[in-house]
Amino acid sequence: MVRWAAFSCVLVPVVLVGYGTSLAGAAGTALGLAAVTGACRVLLRRSERGAARLRTEEPAAHHVPRGRVGAGAHRSGRHAGGNTPVD
């Protein structure tokens, strides 16, 4: 993917000059494309390193909530309690 981006950094300015764009405009476009290509390359490598690190680490134990478990564990909303008067 990065090779195609680097190829476009060369090809796009050549095409722009061929269609009559100034050399300065084509050079600015080449610099902009090179900057975007460099940023994408850095982000891609960082992502690959992070993925490799996750693959090599031991799988973490699943989080098990402590406290009440089973029926009635989630007590939200409006419930009439045992001794609560209801109008």
Buried (B, 14 or more C-beta within 10 A) or exposed (E): EEEEBBEBBEEBBEEBBEEEBEEEEBBBBBEEBBEEBBEEBEEEEEEEEEEEEEEEEEEEEEEEEEEEEEEEEEEEEEEEEEEEEEE
